[in-house]
Amino acid sequence: MKYHFLYCTILCTTLFAQQKAPYEATWLLIEKAGNGYVVYNYPSRWNDGETKSPEIFRVRGDSLIWINIADDPARLVYKLSDVVKLNDNSYKFNFKRGTNFRFDYVDKANHIAQWRRYYSNGRLYGDDLYIDSLYNTFPIVDYEWKEGPIDGEAD
């Protein structure tokens, strides 16, 4: 009996140690469409338009990778300096420099979270909804760019 207790203690400790944090996942940007949501595959505006990708946050260990079509993904790898648990559904990510992020579950049962992005001065510059890619049931559709200049570009 003593050995069963010891074995169970070691097994349970090992299993809990291997569990990942709730924010560790690949998160797909979802956007309101009609009565539901969709995941858009954005065609790149910088090449032939054939490359398509959804906007993604990927969190693993001490790294957060933000992949979007507007930037070079290699520049969007953030190394965490610390993660602060605010409550059971919210976490704040602090980085050594630059942008900070906050994760809030808005629908834990359906694996939907809001990711907020802050400038280093604390000003909010983005707060979008994302779904854990393992649980996505929303349609993935190709995004159609509107004609005209890209934001910030001259006509």
C-alpha positions in Angstrom: 0.0 0.0 0.0 2.9 2.3 0.8 4.4 1.8 -2.6 1.0 2.5 -4.4 0.8 5.8 -2.5 4.4 6.7 -3.5 3.8 5.7 -7.1 0.6 7.7 -7.3 2.3 10.7 -5.8 5.2 10.6 -8.3 2.8 10.0 -11.2 0.4 12.9 -10.3 3.4 15.3 -9.7 4.8 14.4 -13.1 1.5 14.8 -14.8 0.9 18.2 -13.2 4.4 19.4 -14.0 3.9 18.5 -17.7 0.6 20.5 -18.0 0.9 23.6 -20.1 -0.4 27.0 -19.1 -3.9 27.8 -20.4 -2.5 30.4 -22.8 0.0 28.1 -24.4 -1.5 27.3 -27.7 -1.7 28.5 -31.3 -4.4 31.2 -31.4 -6.2 32.1 -34.6 -7.7 35.5 -35.1 -11.5 35.3 -35.4 -13.7 38.1 -36.9 -17.4 38.7 -36.7 -19.3 37.6 -39.9 -23.1 37.6 -40.0 -24.3 35.7 -36.8 -21.0 34.0 -36.1 -17.3 34.2 -36.7 -14.8 33.3 -39.4 -11.0 32.8 -39.5 -9.6 34.7 -42.5 -6.7 33.5 -44.6 -5.1 36.8 -45.6 -3.3 36.9 -48.9 0.1 38.7 -48.7 0.0 42.2 -50.1 3.8 42.1 -50.5 4.2 39.3 -53.0 2.1 37.7 -55.7 -0.9 37.4 -53.4 -0.7 33.6 -53.4 0.7 33.2 -49.9 -2.2 33.1 -47.5 -2.1 32.9 -43.7 -4.4 33.6 -40.8 -3.2 36.0 -38.1 -1.8 33.9 -35.3 -0.5 34.2 -31.7 1.6 31.2 -30.8 2.8 30.8 -27.1 5.2 28.2 -26.1 7.4 28.3 -23.0 9.0 31.8 -22.8 8.2 32.8 -26.4 5.3 34.5 -27.9 5.2 34.6 -31.7 2.8 37.0 -33.5 2.3 36.2 -37.1 0.4 38.6 -39.3 0.5 39.5 -42.9 1.7 43.1 -42.4 5.1 42.3 -40.9 8.0 40.0 -41.3 7.3 37.1 -38.9 10.9 36.9 -37.9 10.6 40.4 -36.3 7.6 39.3 -34.2 9.1 36.9 -31.8 8.9 38.1 -28.2 10.8 36.7 -25.3 8.8 36.8 -22.0 10.5 38.4 -19.0 7.6 37.3 -16.8 3.9 36.3 -16.8 1.6 37.6 -14.2 -1.5 35.6 -13.4 -4.3 38.2 -12.7 -7.0 35.7 -12.0 -8.2 32.3 -13.3 -8.9 33.7 -16.7 -6.4 36.5 -17.2 -2.7 36.8 -17.6 -0.4 39.7 -18.3 2.8 39.1 -20.4 5.7 41.4 -19.8 8.6 41.5 -22.2 12.1 42.7 -21.8 11.3 45.7 -24.0 8.6 47.1 -26.2 5.1 45.6 -26.4 3.2 43.9 -23.6 0.2 41.6 -24.0 -2.8 40.6 -21.9 -4.7 37.3 -22.3 -8.3 37.1 -21.1 -10.6 34.1 -21.6 -14.0 35.4 -22.8 -15.5 32.0 -23.4 -13.4 29.3 -21.7 -15.7 26.5 -22.7 -15.3 27.3 -26.4 -11.6 28.2 -26.1 -12.0 31.9 -27.1 -9.8 34.5 -25.7 -9.2 38.2 -26.1 -5.6 39.2 -26.7 -4.8 42.9 -25.9 -1.6 44.5 -27.1 0.0 47.5 -25.4 2.7 49.9 -26.3 5.5 50.1 -23.7 3.9 53.3 -22.4 0.8 51.3 -21.5 -1.5 52.6 -24.3 -3.7 50.0 -25.9 -3.3 49.4 -29.6 -5.2 46.2 -30.2 -7.8 43.9 -28.6 -9.0 41.1 -30.9 -10.6 37.7 -30.3 -8.8 34.5 -31.0 -9.6 30.8 -30.8 -7.3 28.0 -29.8 -6.6 26.3 -33.2 -7.1 22.8 -31.8 -10.8 23.7 -31.1 -11.6 25.9 -34.1 -15.0 25.1 -35.7 -15.4 28.4 -37.5 -15.0 28.4 -41.3 -11.6 29.4 -42.7 -12.2 31.7 -45.7 -9.9 33.7 -48.0 -10.0 37.4 -47.3 -10.6 39.8 -50.2 -8.5 43.0 -50.1 -10.5 46.1 -51.0 -9.1 48.1 -53.9 -7.0 51.2 -52.9 -3.9 52.1 -51.1 -2.6 50.1 -48.1 -3.2 51.9 -44.8 -0.4 54.5 -44.3 0.7 54.5 -47.9 0.2 57.5 -50.2 -2.2 57.3 -53.1 
